[in-house]
Amino acid sequence: MNEALLSVFRIIGLSDVIINGALLIVGQIIANEAAGSHGSITDAVTARFRPILLTTFFGIAPPILETSLREQFVVPAAVSPGLGLLMGSVFAILRVPAL
């Protein structure tokens, strides 16, 4: 299989997770506003930050921290999506409430 095709699959997978996190934040903002919360945006971001971080970066951290020689080829393949998810999620957490 061509490396370019695998890169496209990774980009699609990363964007799916980041968009899903942004939608969860928007949904939480709407739910907080419907409940009459005055700080609905900050409450939504603080409520969704931990689940988004746990499911994105910390979910892919074990392959990054692998130390055995047999699994060393997995580390570069996990670092790129892991950091992409981390940066994309932080960007979504900072940017979505500003909209």
Protein Blocks (a to p, Z undefined) as FASTA:
>chain_A
ZZklmmmmmmmmmmmmmmmmmmmmmmmmmmmmmnopaklmlmmmmmmmmmmmmmmmmmmm
mmmmpcbfklmmmmmmmmmmmmmmmmmmmmmmmmmmmZZ
